[in-house]
Amino acid sequence: MPTPEQLELPESVDDLEGWLVAMLRTAPDDALASALDQAETIAAERFSGEQIVEALRRVLATELRR
């Protein structure tokens, strides 16, 4: 389970993937779509759409296998 610190929106885009993974791992399987939407909205406060999409693509390639 992610720590509270891992659930805080990072300052650096380099940490965005880890944050997204932490956000998705706290969501129930039946709420994954909602968790993705919420994570994208929160991330947009600090990162560009392109940065978010790139990170989400990498994360989803691994997280959907869980």
C-alpha positions in Angstrom: 0.0 0.0 0.0 1.3 3.5 -0.9 2.4 5.8 1.9 0.7 9.2 2.4 3.8 10.8 1.0 3.5 8.8 -2.2 0.0 10.1 -2.6 1.0 13.7 -2.7 1.3 15.3 -6.1 5.0 15.5 -6.9 6.9 18.6 -7.9 8.9 16.9 -10.6 7.6 15.2 -13.7 10.2 12.5 -13.1 8.1 11.4 -10.1 4.7 11.6 -11.9 4.7 7.9 -12.9 5.3 6.8 -9.3 2.5 9.0 -8.1 0.1 7.7 -10.7 0.9 4.1 -9.7 0.3 5.0 -6.0 -3.0 6.6 -6.9 -4.2 3.6 -8.9 -3.1 1.1 -6.3 -5.4 2.8 -3.8 -8.4 2.5 -6.0 -10.7 -0.6 -5.9 -10.6 -2.5 -9.2 -14.2 -1.5 -10.0 -13.3 2.2 -9.6 -10.2 2.3 -11.8 -11.8 4.6 -14.4 -12.9 7.0 -11.8 -9.4 6.9 -10.2 -7.8 7.6 -13.6 -10.0 10.6 -14.1 -9.3 12.0 -10.7 -5.6 11.5 -11.0 -5.5 13.2 -14.4 -7.5 16.2 -13.0 -5.1 16.5 -10.0 -2.0 16.1 -12.1 -3.2 18.8 -14.5 -2.7 21.3 -11.7 1.0 21.0 -12.1 1.8 19.1 -15.4 1.0 19.5 -19.1 -1.5 17.3 -20.8 1.4 15.8 -22.8 3.4 14.9 -19.7 0.3 13.3 -18.1 -0.6 11.3 -21.2 3.0 10.0 -21.6 3.2 9.0 -17.9 -0.3 7.4 -18.0 0.7 5.3 -21.1 3.7 3.9 -19.3 1.8 3.3 -16.1 -1.1 1.6 -17.7 1.1 -0.7 -19.7 2.1 -2.3 -16.3 -0.7 -1.5 -13.9 -3.5 -3.1 -16.1 -1.7 -6.4 -15.7 -2.2 -6.4 -11.9 
